[in-house]
């Protein structure tokens, strides 16, 4: 064993000792870091899911679906079709009958498609035109053009939905970031107080170390290790909680047959690796920062 | 070994602690620093331990100019100076042996070296039989002997003692002085700040007397003060 390894081992040992002796405050510190990271996890999942929905929806962005009234006359259907075809920016128009719409829906629902069994006779889905646009730019003009025509029940296009989603995502992002920053500051404060207690408890020892010629690194090392450990424990706890918690929630949503939602939700396992790396980095970062703040204020070497 | 060249120290609050101090201490000398409280003894020691920076002048320790050094280097300067305080400063939750070994662990000494060196030093301060006792089982004199053992265990060329007998009764104080003398005899330069008139007078060593931050007397085989 060489000298620097022995020194490192000593520093590490003292760090662990400091954490263990000061475990009351340690629990508070770990708790605060865990809370920050869990909230961060929730915000992340929400934002990622919304992004998912946006990108799913975006592929339908250049589509406008015109739903027709059920009691519409054949002639009116054609009139509407022609009117659409004559609009600027329309690339293609497809007529989707009630029956086709039902078939598509069954396919979309996959395994749960059986639920729609028996609805064929009283098919609630309307006939519709699906308009392919040359460019999204034309969407408003086309909608304007056909709106108000007789026999049209509803015109659905995705610009509104996407704008809503994006602004919701933005709102969640901003609120999340604010909450996370506040909680991070609180965590740094709690950790710096925890470390302060260890510093105070070891004041004598530090004083002696100083006179015997311990390097600053040797003196500070254990406190920083303590901060890092607290951050690491907080990170691991929050990774477990977020991972299993979300997995559980995801399953419940799935089991309750809201397949429509889970299609859009981020898959729990896709998150694990990224969240782990991120949480550990943030947890350790908060812990280190808390220690440094404390050492700067309370340890004069 | 130690040299102060035109050293002055003015604290931020305006206190003039030292005023144009010139001292040169050779290797192996035993020097008493005497003077009333506030005469500048503590500042002199703090300058050597790099706890405070001189306002002006130059300080040389073991051939090295330590007037201006980077913070990073300070620990290595302190390793050249063993220090003993009036209040002992032992760790209560460590045994005598561990208190001494602690000073070696901090600088990363090899465990075999620690096992070899600590008993030797404890023998020098005559505490072999107390190695496994805790500080609260020791007398005041024994406390100070542990502190001395800790100060010299890393073999520093200089030992500084700040009123080492200040908390001890006369008999015990003499025990400590005997140990200090032995350490000095082995070649360690000893610098001792003290109020103990009888000790200074009996030892007949070099005495540097400070008054209001100035050296008022510096003589070989001196005494604490002259009666007028």
Interface residues (C-beta under 8 A of the other chain):
Chain A: X1 X3 X4 X6 X7 X10 X204 X205 X207 X208 X209 X210 X211 X212 X213 X214 X215 X216 X218
Chain B: X49 X71 X72 X75 X76 X77 X78 X79 X83 X89 X91 X102 X103 X105 X106 X107 X108 X109 X110 X111 X150 X154
